[in-house]
Amino acid sequence: MSGHQKSKGKMEQAKGKAKETAGRAVGNESLTAEGHAEKAKGNARQAKEKTKDIFKS
């Protein structure tokens, strides 16, 4: 289960980065903000999973 959540976090980070970059390229502030939020969500998921891994040991 943990591996699935980690990969989901990485996917969210990548999607968010792509949206953020695309939004900046075309000057769409809404898309840039949406991408930034999605990237932050992925970062949070990754941090949560890393914390869980620390306490498993």
SULLINVEN-V292242 format. One record per backbone hydrogen bond with DSSP energy under -0.5 kcal/mol. NH is the residue of the N-H (numbers start at 0). CO is the residue of the C=O. Records with the same first field share a line. If there is no record, write none. Layout:
NH->CO ; CO
//
This chain:
4->0
5->1
6->2
7->3
8->4
9->5
10->6
11->7
12->8
13->9
14->10
15->11
16->12
17->13
18->14
19->15
20->16
21->17
22->18
23->19
24->20
25->21
26->22
27->22
28->26
31->27
32->28
33->29
34->30
35->31
36->32
37->33
38->34
39->35
40->36
41->37
42->38
43->39
44->40
45->41
46->42
47->43
48->44
49->45
50->46
51->47
52->48
53->49
54->50
55->51
56->52
//
